Amino acid sequence: MQIYKVGGAVRDRLLGRPVSDVDWVVVGADPAQMRARGFMPVGKDFPVFLHPDSHEEYALARTERKTAPGYHGFAFHAAPDVTLEQDLARRDLSINAMAEDEEGRLIDPYGGERDLRDGVLRHVSEAFAEDPVRILRLARFAARLPAFRVAPETLALMRRMAEAGEVDALVAERVWQELARGLMETRPSRMLEVLRDCGALARLAPELDRLWGVPQPEAHHPEIDTGAHVLLVLDECARADAPLPVRYAALCHDLGKGLTPREEWPRHIAHESRSARLAQQLSERWKVPSDCRELAELTAREHTHIHQSLSLSPEARLRLLERCDALRRPERFEQLLLACECDARGRAGLQQRDYPQRAARLADLRRLQALDQAAVSAQALARGLSGPDVGRAIQRARLAALKEA
């Protein structure tokens, strides 16, 4: 029995990045031997075991064979005669197909160290084409390692996969899992660029893909192209260390511009309501969690109003906060404001622009939060008011608090 450290732990050590999870491959053993040593089996489709002390995953060396479309259609073979090289050959990228033995010696049969040095994302073998999830994984790695380029032969293979409809076999949960991780990487725009280059974005999210080539007014958008703008906004979210709901909202905020009739370009009147509807549509397809879904729809609907809010009257500002349910959902409102700030800065040459709207609307929220609504209600009741009249008294008090500003 030989035990090897494999995959991401080896890659990240060579890159000088922190190593979090460590995976191991066991060669020359069978399930009975693993159980005899105290390992606990957890794998249903193939033999994976948890170490009795560290609880790290140890998988028996295995090969796989494609049996049906999609990423579920595989038959696995794990046996003591499967070699380490055979196990590594089934992995997606050369940079993930390296191992270390128990003495720390590197085992690199597929050139992963060279590709790390050269900054290349390259598939290990034609078996890459058998699993469409690997397109998403590669795009996610491009977002994590933005200086890396996709090998031309790998990009060509991904295009053939997309054209063959392999991407269509992906289940929504796995699509969201990979895309959500990619959105949280160093440069999420690279993930979208790779997906678009290989044709996968058009099949996964045609609402997004159609934004490229759609112009916007140059006075507000020096980058002009709507797709290019979305990429800039996503990277602004990364620079702001924004949470996932904000980044997903940035992804969806301008979807409606893809439906503007050409004769109305570059203006996009009423794109906000269209964007909210398309954000809902995309969220349903990907089974997006409710916090991301709700913020995406809210941002799509209200981002223009937030941008213009410095010129709004106190009455209009109060209506804006009420539409956003800011008092009951203050954390979500703060995320909305951050998404809007990233939108304003996600424009060519304007990344350092001031965005006083965020501070101003936060100040409005704080004023309303400081208002003693219970006291206002008590005073209204003491004057003999009841029902809707009490609610109107609270509204007047809220408006007065904003007017005082």
Rosetta blueprint (number, residue, H / E / L):
1 M L
2 Q E
3 I E
4 Y E
5 K E
6 V E
7 G L
8 G H
9 A H
10 V H
11 R H
12 D H
13 R H
14 L H
15 L H
16 G L
17 R L
18 P L
19 V L
20 S L
21 D L
22 V L
23 D E
24 W E
25 V E
26 V E
27 V E
28 G L
29 A L
30 D L
31 P H
32 A H
33 Q H
34 M H
35 R H
36 A H
37 R L
38 G L
39 F L
40 M E
41 P E
42 V L
43 G L
44 K L
45 D L
46 F L
47 P L
48 V E
49 F E
50 L E
51 H L
52 P L
53 D L
54 S L
55 H L
56 E L
57 E E
58 Y E
59 A E
60 L E
61 A L
62 R E
63 T E
64 E E
65 R E
66 K E
67 T L
68 A L
69 P L
70 G L
71 Y L
72 H L
73 G L
74 F E
75 A E
76 F E
77 H E
78 A E
79 A L
80 P L
81 D L
82 V L
83 T L
84 L H
85 E H
86 Q H
87 D H
88 L H
89 A H
90 R L
91 R L
92 D L
93 L E
94 S H
95 I H
96 N H
97 A L
98 M L
99 A E
100 E E
101 D L
102 E L
103 E L
104 G L
105 R L
106 L E
107 I E
108 D L
109 P L
110 Y L
111 G L
112 G H
113 E H
114 R H
115 D H
116 L H
117 R H
118 D H
119 G L
120 V E
121 L E
122 R L
123 H E
124 V L
125 S L
126 E H
127 A H
128 F H
129 A H
130 E H
131 D L
132 P L
133 V H
134 R H
135 I H
136 L H
137 R H
138 L H
139 A H
140 R H
141 F H
142 A H
143 A H
144 R H
145 L L
146 P L
147 A L
148 F L
149 R E
150 V E
151 A L
152 P H
153 E H
154 T H
155 L H
156 A H
157 L H
158 M H
159 R H
160 R H
161 M H
162 A H
163 E H
164 A L
165 G L
166 E H
167 V H
168 D H
169 A H
170 L L
171 V L
172 A H
173 E H
174 R H
175 V H
176 W H
177 Q H
178 E H
179 L H
180 A H
181 R H
182 G H
183 L H
184 M L
185 E L
186 T L
187 R L
188 P H
189 S H
190 R H
191 M H
192 L H
193 E H
194 V H
195 L H
196 R H
197 D H
198 C L
199 G L
200 A H
201 L H
202 A H
203 R H
204 L H
205 A L
206 P H
207 E H
208 L H
209 D H
210 R L
211 L L
212 W L
213 G L
214 V L
215 P E
216 Q L
217 P L
218 E L
219 A L
220 H L
221 H L
222 P L
223 E L
224 I L
225 D E
226 T H
227 G H
228 A H
229 H H
230 V H
231 L H
232 L H
233 V H
234 L H
235 D H
236 E H
237 C H
238 A H
239 R H
240 A L
241 D L
242 A L
243 P L
244 L H
245 P H
246 V H
247 R H
248 Y H
249 A H
250 A H
251 L H
252 C H
253 H L
254 D L
255 L H
256 G H
257 K H
258 G H
259 L H
260 T L
261 P L
262 R H
263 E H
264 E H
265 W L
266 P L
267 R L
268 H L
269 I L
270 A L
271 H H
272 E H
273 S H
274 R H
275 S H
276 A H
277 R H
278 L H
279 A H
280 Q H
281 Q H
282 L H
283 S H
284 E H
285 R H
286 W H
287 K L
288 V L
289 P L
290 S H
291 D H
292 C H
293 R H
294 E H
295 L H
296 A H
297 E H
298 L H
299 T H
300 A H
301 R H
302 E H
303 H H
304 T H
305 H H
306 I H
307 H H
308 Q L
309 S H
310 L H
311 S H
312 L L
313 S L
314 P H
315 E H
316 A H
317 R H
318 L H
319 R H
320 L H
321 L H
322 E H
323 R H
324 C L
325 D L
326 A L
327 L L
328 R L
329 R L
330 P H
331 E H
332 R H
333 F H
334 E H
335 Q H
336 L H
337 L H
338 L H
339 A H
340 C H
341 E H
342 C H
343 D H
344 A H
345 R H
346 G L
347 R L
348 A L
349 G L
350 L L
351 Q L
352 Q L
353 R L
354 D L
355 Y L
356 P H
357 Q H
358 R H
359 A H
360 A H
361 R H
362 L H
363 A H
364 D H
365 L H
366 R H
367 R H
368 L H
369 Q H
370 A H
371 L L
372 D L
373 Q H
374 A H
375 A H
376 V H
377 S H
378 A H
379 Q H
380 A H
381 L H
382 A H
383 R L
384 G L
385 L L
386 S L
387 G L
388 P H
389 D H
390 V H
391 G H
392 R H
393 A H
394 I H
395 Q H
396 R H
397 A H
398 R H
399 L H
400 A H
401 A H
402 L H
403 K H
404 E H
405 A L
